[in-house]
Amino acid sequence: MFPMQNFSPLPPTQRIVKIVRDKTLAIMKKGVSFLVTVALMALAATLVSASDPSPLQDTCVAIAEPKNAVFVNGKFCKNPNLTVAEDFFLSGLDKPGNTSNPVGSAVTPVNVAQIAGLNTLGISAVRIDYAPYGQNPPHTHPRATEILTVLEGTLLVGFVTSNPENRLISKVLYKGDVFVFPVGLIHFQFNIGHTNAVAIAALSSQNPGVITIAKAVFGSNPAINPDVLSRAFQLDKNVVEYLQSRFWWPNN
């Protein structure tokens, strides 16, 4: 016996039209579902974004007095009609910083605190001077990626990846070399030369923030319970208390 076949009562032309219509509706449903999924993912991405927001106007100069100002993420904005060239200008970055300190380096920041016109623009810079064998000690920028260019000298630089690998990515840089430190990762620079070194760095935030690891851990205010640090660093409690008694250079 042969199985019975299901024949449609519709004429061939109408059957073709029906098939095309059904396929089109199915594709449209899938398309709508896809678009809804993409829209929800885009919305979620905006909610968890950790970088500076894009500016919504040409300028938004920081202003100390918020009277008649509109609040935004960052600083209050000056009336755009009142902005002047000085709002976007800073002089003196050609002058070396004082490296006569325990770490042998000096960081000169150029962020929204120094140039009000950087407000909402998502960028800042620093000049870093290093005495011979001076260092910018291990630290992190919680809100910015950093790109560093060596102007003079020889620097050993590096950053450490996150848990569980904690891999050290390190390189020796010479004049004209460029190196990137990804956002949030612990990094450092060390002048391994016999002469002074200078670098300029740009950071992807108007206010990148700095957490110097040694100062944050052993120089917090108030101090972290020594028992916590003793267990965390596998050190004798007396060693921890000695480290907490030291002055830790902020270098920011």
Steps between C-alpha positions, in 0.01 A plus 500: 500500500619846415449777761229742408624841390350824629382703207407864551158596366654832384599549139879498435527880467320565831710233673817684392362833623413344837845346540673832419271687742562252784877512447496883493305519825741257666801707390332821620435346841861390528614843387289677761629263768857566389450877503345488848797291624750745350315797651500340847871417472577857397300633795682268740835611358419864565397424858828324584731736309807593712652760269439872482177586313529664161442876504152613400614846392812662352624626837411452865754700701513416872369773727539523878175693557203292383254790502288487184705200380386157383636198687679235294726203578823675598487873571241771457515663159576862435269682259654417158463864399738597781783258422841647420834366377636485855241233582690264267858604573783411740862610492810367675504136397852556366626547857631185677336383822686468828627142530663552843266261679507137622397351163715728282228614262246777455163491322362827362130449420300670226141404570171681555637649823767686298312560171129557558427455130579128530166450674299222323769449234632173645873570475788632711879489511798489735867583484719260699859581600733231631830542684765235422357173634181681598165335445131564467407224748236234434162667469175484307259740330147379574341705222755517218728327257842668477726540197854610588772645277864524612653839419838447666677212675443127535206354690411150610119491492240234556152402612352191665192326364204413721443180699562213467791538255657819646737502203765773484512678163824699501736676259797739499413827326734750337454854371203511262352167613131471588331258742137445605375415851143357486235655722498386862813282487793549738797651316832676562795681340861478618789711372782251445732760347776710655332828397164666551205371300182672383172360368164641391186290539141543385212343693147422382318694772477861610552366854677161477568462872814347650534220755862456611504141623745533792336818629147363464581176684744614769419869518119500504318735737395351736746212485388154392503251787857354508357150544329534162821604325710248688287214368459651152873559443622205712710736712573522869268748668799705621613541139154620400489752784845625398385548141189681620717737702691609190415806289379390159552745216173550305672603173178619337 
